Amino acid sequence: MKARRFFIVVLTLGALIGASNSLSGSISREQYSLSYPSVLCPPTLSALSSQISLGSRNTKIHRVGSTSAKFVKSRALRIPIPSDPVLVDAQGITPIVWQSRTGSWAGGTICSDPAASQWFVGGSADITSRGKLFLVNSGLSESVADVYIWSGSAPATAKAISIKANSYQSLGLDSLAPGESSIVVRVVSRSGRLNAFIVDERGKGLRTLGGDLVSPGIAPSKQIYIPAIPLQQKIKNAPPQQLRLLAPGDVDANVSVEIISGDGRFTPVGFDDIILKKGQVMNFPISPAVNSSVYGIKINSDEPIVAGVFANVGKDFVWSSSVPALTPFTIALTGMSPLLVFVGKSINVEIELSVASGKKLSKTIKGSDIAFWRVPGDARNLTFLRISGETYAAALQKSVNGFGSIPLVAGSVLSKSAIPSANIRVLNP
């Protein structure tokens, strides 16, 4: 009897070991595919013009809201967006969108893949506000977004908004926090393929007061870099250049701000020990005495915060957003000639630029604290090849209609997904 039991135990263990080895072998042979998710470019408001810079004439695009699911070739390196958002199969080359209102303002941002959470530090909801929050669902099922709004005086509020498949909604900023001149918006995706965009446009009567696309910044952090801020010149009746801060947590934050410019690094008077009240959007006039027309800032805090900088540039205004550390990626620049701004202790960035003639040019950008490089007008695609550690970057673009700031961040990253495989042993054990 004992011998029989021993024999059964041995057979059971043998079967388990055999099954384990078979499963291990099956898993080890599992295959994966690598691909870049499609990126989304924002819709265009009425009376605005919008252009997307693409990496290739063969880049495939799809209009959100179209009854057809097909992607079609762009057939051009720069295309207009008449109204609806555009989904771009960019294949790892980040497109730039540039929007403008003739004779009034201009602004730009990158087209990006869906995000679980986005923070927008910028915008106004007071009587001058004509701005919009766009929520775009480029997927095939309904999406739900939680929109959180902080302001300078009222407690934080939240709204849940449903967006139908393959569609978008626009919400007036003045409906999110009526009467508030300073807001911060966070959009969280509960479900679906969701992107959010903010256009901050302002006016008084028939007069336009400028506008900009507010690019999303990094999530709340104890250390923040905003690398490309135009130094505001003295403009009659214009609001001062402002640093906007928010501590969204449950406690106040102690904040210090360091200016980074060609003159070196320094902390302006009054910016070494800022008390930032929890949950309250606060603005601080900032006008550093520097010789250069562009500077950056580094913000340190004992609690996670978010930040952005507002500046008037001529008749227009611009929002400069925080960015993560620069990583290797490629960005499309047809029709653009921006000033690239890099900040870091020891900057060493190797780039490759393709131009209209088909040639590829190599360039190494070096510097301490801050460095600049103007992209030539015949640029097509620019690739960041090798980057020194802790280097942050953004681009400043000027056009006949206005001025804009563009974060140098990859619109999508290479993703890995498992390829389904057939196994006849499942059917025939």
C-alpha positions as CSV (number, residue, x, y, z in Angstrom):
1,M,0.0,0.0,0.0
2,K,2.8,2.4,0.9
3,A,4.6,1.5,-2.3
4,R,1.5,2.4,-4.3
5,R,1.2,5.8,-2.6
6,F,4.8,6.5,-3.2
7,F,4.4,5.6,-6.9
8,I,1.4,8.0,-7.2
9,V,3.3,10.9,-5.6
10,V,6.3,10.4,-7.9
11,L,4.0,10.4,-11.0
12,T,2.2,13.5,-9.8
13,L,5.5,15.4,-9.2
14,G,6.7,14.3,-12.6
15,A,3.6,15.6,-14.3
16,L,3.8,18.9,-12.5
17,I,7.5,19.3,-13.5
18,G,6.7,18.4,-17.1
19,A,3.9,20.9,-17.3
20,S,6.0,23.6,-15.7
21,N,8.8,23.1,-18.3
22,S,6.3,23.1,-21.1
23,L,4.7,26.4,-19.9
24,S,8.2,27.9,-19.4
25,G,9.2,27.0,-22.9
26,S,5.9,28.4,-24.3
27,I,6.4,31.7,-22.5
28,S,10.0,32.0,-23.6
29,R,8.9,31.6,-27.2
30,E,6.2,34.4,-26.9
31,Q,6.8,37.1,-29.4
32,Y,6.4,40.9,-29.1
33,S,5.8,43.7,-31.5
34,L,7.3,47.2,-31.1
35,S,5.4,50.2,-32.3
36,Y,4.7,53.9,-31.7
37,P,1.2,54.8,-30.7
38,S,-0.6,57.4,-33.0
39,V,-0.4,60.9,-31.7
40,L,-3.2,63.5,-31.7
41,C,-3.2,67.1,-32.8
42,P,-5.7,69.6,-31.3
43,P,-8.8,71.0,-33.1
44,T,-9.0,74.5,-34.5
45,L,-11.3,77.2,-33.2
46,S,-13.4,79.2,-35.6
47,A,-11.4,82.0,-37.4
48,L,-8.1,80.4,-36.4
49,S,-5.6,78.9,-38.8
50,S,-3.7,75.7,-37.9
51,Q,-0.7,73.9,-39.4
52,I,0.9,70.6,-38.6
53,S,4.6,69.9,-39.4
54,L,5.0,66.2,-40.3
55,G,8.0,63.9,-40.6
56,S,7.2,62.6,-44.1
57,R,4.8,63.0,-47.0
58,N,3.9,59.4,-46.5
59,T,2.8,60.0,-42.9
60,K,-0.7,58.7,-42.4
61,I,-3.5,60.8,-40.8
62,H,-7.1,60.4,-39.8
63,R,-9.6,63.0,-38.9
64,V,-11.4,62.4,-35.6
65,G,-15.1,62.4,-36.2
66,S,-14.8,60.9,-39.7
67,T,-17.1,58.0,-40.5
68,S,-14.2,56.2,-42.2
69,A,-11.7,54.4,-40.0
70,K,-9.0,54.6,-42.7
71,F,-5.8,56.5,-42.4
72,V,-4.7,58.4,-45.5
73,K,-1.3,59.7,-46.6
74,S,-0.7,63.4,-45.8
75,R,1.1,63.9,-49.2
76,A,2.8,67.0,-47.7
77,L,5.3,67.9,-44.9
78,R,3.0,70.6,-43.5
79,I,-0.8,70.4,-43.6
80,P,-3.7,72.5,-42.3
81,I,-6.3,71.5,-39.7
82,P,-9.6,73.1,-40.8
83,S,-11.5,72.2,-37.7
84,D,-11.5,68.7,-36.2
85,P,-8.6,67.1,-34.4
86,V,-6.3,64.9,-36.4
87,L,-4.8,61.6,-35.4
88,V,-1.3,61.0,-36.9
89,D,0.5,57.7,-37.3
90,A,3.8,59.6,-36.8
91,Q,6.1,56.6,-36.4
92,G,8.2,58.1,-33.7
93,I,8.6,61.6,-35.3
94,T,6.8,64.1,-33.1
95,P,4.6,66.6,-35.1
96,I,4.4,70.2,-34.1
97,V,1.1,72.1,-34.4
98,W,1.1,75.9,-34.9
99,Q,-2.1,77.9,-34.5
100,S,-2.7,81.6,-35.0
101,R,-5.3,84.3,-35.4
102,T,-4.4,86.7,-38.2
103,G,-2.8,89.9,-36.8
104,S,-3.5,88.9,-33.2
105,W,-1.6,85.9,-31.7
106,A,0.1,82.6,-32.4
107,G,1.1,79.6,-30.4
108,G,2.3,76.0,-30.7
109,T,2.7,72.7,-29.0
110,I,3.4,69.1,-29.8
111,C,1.0,66.4,-30.9
112,S,1.0,63.6,-28.4
113,D,-0.4,60.2,-27.5
114,P,-3.2,59.8,-25.0
115,A,-2.3,60.5,-21.4
116,A,-3.7,59.2,-18.1
117,S,-3.2,62.6,-16.5
118,Q,-2.3,66.1,-17.7
119,W,-1.5,69.3,-15.8
120,F,-2.1,72.7,-17.4
121,V,-0.6,75.7,-15.5
122,G,-2.0,78.7,-17.4
123,G,-5.2,80.3,-18.6
124,S,-7.9,82.6,-17.3
125,A,-11.6,82.3,-16.6
126,D,-12.4,86.0,-15.9
127,I,-14.4,88.4,-18.1
128,T,-11.6,88.6,-20.7
129,S,-11.5,84.9,-21.2
130,R,-12.3,83.4,-24.6
131,G,-10.2,80.3,-23.9
132,K,-11.3,76.6,-24.4
133,L,-10.5,73.3,-22.9
134,F,-10.7,70.6,-25.5
135,L,-11.3,66.9,-24.6
136,V,-10.7,64.6,-27.5
137,N,-11.6,60.9,-27.6
138,S,-9.9,59.3,-30.6
139,G,-10.9,55.7,-29.5
140,L,-13.8,53.5,-30.5
141,S,-15.5,53.5,-27.0
142,E,-16.8,56.2,-24.7
143,S,-14.2,58.0,-22.6
144,V,-14.7,59.6,-19.2
145,A,-12.6,62.5,-18.0
146,D,-12.3,64.0,-14.5
147,V,-11.5,67.7,-14.8
148,Y,-10.1,69.3,-11.7
149,I,-9.8,73.1,-11.4
150,W,-7.8,75.2,-8.9
151,S,-8.1,79.0,-8.7
152,G,-6.8,81.9,-6.6
153,S,-9.7,82.2,-4.3
154,A,-12.2,79.4,-4.6
155,P,-11.7,75.8,-3.3
156,A,-10.7,73.2,-5.9
157,T,-13.6,71.8,-7.9
158,A,-14.1,68.7,-10.1
159,K,-16.3,67.7,-13.0
160,A,-16.8,64.4,-14.7
161,I,-17.3,64.6,-18.4
162,S,-18.2,61.9,-20.9
163,I,-16.9,62.1,-24.4
164,K,-18.4,59.9,-27.1
165,A,-16.2,57.6,-29.2
166,N,-14.4,59.3,-32.1
167,S,-15.4,62.8,-31.1
168,Y,-14.4,65.8,-28.9
169,Q,-15.9,68.4,-26.7
170,S,-15.0,72.0,-26.0
171,L,-15.5,73.7,-22.7
172,G,-15.2,77.4,-22.1
173,L,-12.5,78.2,-19.4
174,D,-15.0,80.8,-18.0
175,S,-17.4,78.0,-17.3
176,L,-14.9,76.0,-15.3
177,A,-14.1,78.7,-12.7
178,P,-16.3,81.7,-13.5
179,G,-14.6,85.1,-12.7
180,E,-11.3,83.6,-11.7
181,S,-8.2,85.3,-13.4
182,S,-5.7,82.5,-12.5
183,I,-6.4,78.8,-12.9
184,V,-4.7,75.5,-13.0
185,V,-6.4,72.5,-14.7
186,R,-5.8,68.8,-14.3
187,V,-7.4,66.3,-16.7
188,V,-7.5,62.6,-15.6
189,S,-8.7,59.9,-18.0
190,R,-10.9,57.3,-16.3
191,S,-11.3,55.3,-19.5
192,G,-10.8,55.6,-23.3
193,R,-8.2,57.1,-25.5
194,L,-8.2,60.7,-24.2
195,N,-6.2,63.8,-25.0
196,A,-6.7,67.3,-23.5
197,F,-5.6,70.7,-24.9
198,I,-6.1,74.3,-23.7
199,V,-6.2,77.4,-25.8
200,D,-5.9,80.5,-23.7
201,E,-7.4,83.4,-25.8
202,R,-8.4,86.7,-24.3
203,G,-10.3,89.8,-25.5
204,K,-12.1,92.9,-24.4
205,G,-15.1,93.9,-26.6
206,L,-13.9,93.7,-30.2
207,R,-10.3,93.9,-29.2
208,T,-8.2,90.8,-28.9
209,L,-5.7,90.7,-26.1
210,G,-3.5,87.8,-27.4
211,G,-3.6,84.1,-27.0
212,D,-1.5,80.9,-26.7
213,L,-1.7,77.1,-26.6
214,V,-1.0,76.1,-23.0
215,S,1.2,73.0,-23.1
216,P,0.9,70.5,-20.3
217,G,3.7,70.5,-17.8
218,I,5.1,67.8,-15.6
219,A,3.2,66.3,-12.7
220,P,3.6,67.8,-9.3
221,S,7.3,67.7,-8.3
222,K,9.8,69.0,-5.7
223,Q,12.1,70.2,-8.5
224,I,10.9,71.9,-11.7
225,Y,12.7,73.4,-14.7
226,I,11.1,75.8,-17.1
227,P,13.9,76.3,-19.7
228,A,12.7,78.9,-22.2
229,I,11.1,82.1,-20.9
230,P,11.2,85.3,-23.0
231,L,12.2,88.3,-21.0
232,Q,9.2,90.7,-21.0
233,Q,9.9,94.2,-22.1
234,K,8.1,97.1,-20.5
235,I,4.7,97.3,-22.3
236,K,2.3,100.1,-21.5
237,N,-0.9,98.8,-19.7
238,A,0.3,95.2,-20.0
239,P,0.2,92.9,-17.0
240,P,3.6,92.0,-15.5
241,Q,5.4,88.8,-16.3
242,Q,4.3,86.3,-13.8
243,L,5.3,83.0,-12.2
244,R,2.2,80.9,-11.5
245,L,2.5,78.2,-8.8
246,L,0.2,75.7,-7.1
247,A,0.7,73.2,-4.3
248,P,-2.1,70.8,-4.9
249,G,-1.4,68.7,-1.8
250,D,-2.7,68.9,1.8
251,V,0.1,71.2,3.2
252,D,1.7,74.5,2.3
253,A,5.0,74.5,0.4
254,N,8.3,76.4,0.9
255,V,9.6,77.4,-2.5
256,S,12.8,78.9,-3.9
257,V,13.4,80.1,-7.4
258,E,16.7,80.3,-9.3
259,I,17.2,82.3,-12.5
260,I,19.3,80.6,-15.2
261,S,20.7,83.0,-17.9
262,G,23.8,83.9,-19.7
263,D,24.8,86.0,-16.7
264,G,24.9,82.8,-14.5
265,R,22.6,81.6,-11.8
266,F,21.0,83.7,-9.0
267,T,18.0,83.9,-6.8
268,P,16.1,87.2,-7.1
269,V,15.2,89.1,-3.9
270,G,12.1,87.7,-2.4
271,F,12.2,84.4,-4.2
272,D,14.4,82.5,-1.8
273,D,11.6,81.6,0.7
274,I,8.1,81.7,-0.9
275,I,5.3,80.3,1.2
276,L,2.9,78.7,-1.2
277,K,-0.5,78.1,0.4
278,K,-2.0,74.7,-0.2
279,G,-4.6,74.4,-2.9
280,Q,-4.4,78.1,-3.9
281,V,-3.1,79.3,-7.3
282,M,-0.6,82.1,-6.6
283,N,1.1,84.5,-9.0
284,F,4.4,86.2,-8.4
285,P,5.7,89.1,-10.6
286,I,9.1,88.1,-12.0
287,S,11.4,90.4,-13.9
288,P,15.0,89.4,-13.5
289,A,17.8,91.8,-14.3
290,V,19.5,89.8,-17.0
291,N,21.2,90.9,-20.3
292,S,19.8,88.1,-22.4
293,S,16.3,88.2,-23.9
294,V,15.6,84.6,-22.9
295,Y,16.2,82.8,-19.6
296,G,15.2,79.7,-17.6
297,I,14.3,79.0,-14.1
298,K,14.8,76.1,-11.6
299,I,12.3,75.8,-8.8
300,N,12.9,73.8,-5.5
301,S,10.2,73.0,-3.1
302,D,9.7,70.9,0.0
303,E,6.3,69.7,-1.3
304,P,5.3,68.7,-4.8
305,I,4.1,71.7,-6.9
306,V,3.3,72.7,-10.5
307,A,4.5,75.8,-12.2
308,G,4.2,78.0,-15.4
309,V,5.4,81.4,-16.5
310,F,3.3,84.1,-18.3
311,A,4.9,86.8,-20.4
312,N,3.7,89.5,-22.8
313,V,5.6,89.5,-26.1
314,G,4.5,92.5,-28.2
315,K,0.7,92.3,-28.8
316,D,0.8,88.6,-27.9
317,F,1.5,86.6,-24.8
318,V,3.1,83.2,-24.2
319,W,2.9,80.5,-21.5
320,S,6.2,78.7,-20.8
321,S,5.6,75.2,-19.3
322,S,7.7,72.9,-17.2
323,V,9.4,70.0,-19.0
324,P,11.0,66.6,-18.0
325,A,14.7,66.0,-18.8
326,L,15.5,65.9,-22.5
327,T,15.7,62.4,-24.0
328,P,16.6,61.2,-27.5
329,F,13.8,61.6,-30.0
330,T,12.9,63.2,-33.4
331,I,10.7,66.2,-34.0
332,A,9.3,67.5,-37.3
333,L,10.1,71.2,-38.0
334,T,9.0,71.9,-41.6
335,G,7.9,75.6,-41.8
336,M,9.5,76.3,-38.4
337,S,12.8,78.0,-37.4
338,P,12.7,78.1,-33.6
339,L,15.3,79.1,-31.1
340,L,16.2,76.0,-29.0
341,V,16.9,76.7,-25.4
342,F,18.8,74.2,-23.2
343,V,19.4,74.5,-19.4
344,G,21.7,72.3,-17.3
345,K,24.9,72.4,-15.4
346,S,27.0,71.0,-18.2
347,I,25.2,71.0,-21.5
348,N,26.4,68.6,-24.3
349,V,23.7,67.7,-26.9
350,E,24.4,66.0,-30.2
351,I,21.8,66.5,-32.9
352,E,21.2,65.5,-36.5
353,L,19.2,67.8,-38.8
354,S,17.7,66.9,-42.1
355,V,17.1,69.8,-44.5
356,A,15.1,70.5,-47.6
357,S,18.0,69.5,-50.0
358,G,18.0,66.0,-48.5
359,K,21.3,66.4,-46.7
360,K,21.8,65.6,-43.0
361,L,23.8,68.0,-40.8
362,S,25.4,67.2,-37.5
363,K,25.7,69.7,-34.7
364,T,26.9,69.6,-31.1
365,I,25.5,72.2,-28.6
366,K,27.6,72.8,-25.6
367,G,27.4,75.3,-22.7
368,S,27.2,75.8,-19.0
369,D,23.9,76.7,-17.3
370,I,22.2,77.8,-20.6
371,A,22.7,77.3,-24.3
372,F,20.9,78.4,-27.5
373,W,20.7,77.3,-31.1
374,R,18.6,78.7,-33.9
375,V,17.2,76.0,-36.3
376,P,17.7,77.0,-40.0
377,G,14.6,77.8,-42.0
378,D,15.0,74.8,-44.4
379,A,14.9,72.3,-41.6
380,R,12.8,69.2,-41.9
381,N,13.4,66.7,-39.0
382,L,15.6,67.2,-36.0
383,T,16.9,64.2,-34.0
384,F,18.4,64.5,-30.5
385,L,21.0,61.7,-30.5
386,R,23.0,62.0,-27.3
387,I,22.2,64.2,-24.4
388,S,24.1,65.2,-21.2
389,G,22.4,64.3,-17.9
390,E,19.9,66.6,-16.3
391,T,19.5,68.8,-19.4
392,Y,16.1,70.4,-20.1
393,A,14.9,72.1,-23.3
394,A,12.1,74.0,-25.1
395,A,11.7,76.0,-28.3
396,L,10.6,79.5,-28.9
397,Q,9.0,80.3,-32.2
398,K,8.1,83.7,-33.7
399,S,5.7,84.4,-36.6
400,V,4.1,87.4,-38.2
401,N,1.0,86.8,-35.9
402,G,2.7,86.2,-32.6
403,F,5.0,84.2,-30.4
404,G,4.9,80.7,-28.9
405,S,6.8,78.2,-26.7
406,I,7.0,74.5,-27.6
407,P,8.2,71.9,-25.1
408,L,10.9,69.6,-26.5
409,V,9.3,66.3,-25.4
410,A,8.6,63.1,-27.4
411,G,5.0,62.9,-28.5
412,S,5.0,59.1,-28.1
413,V,7.4,56.4,-27.0
414,L,8.1,53.0,-28.4
415,S,5.7,50.5,-26.9
416,K,5.9,46.7,-26.7
417,S,2.8,44.4,-27.0
418,A,2.5,40.6,-27.1
419,I,1.7,39.0,-30.5
420,P,-1.0,36.3,-30.1
421,S,0.3,32.9,-31.1
422,A,-1.4,29.7,-32.0
423,N,-0.5,26.5,-30.1
424,I,-1.9,23.3,-31.5
425,R,-1.3,21.6,-28.1
426,V,-4.1,23.7,-26.6
427,L,-6.5,21.8,-28.9
428,N,-4.7,18.5,-28.9
429,P,-3.2,17.9,-25.4
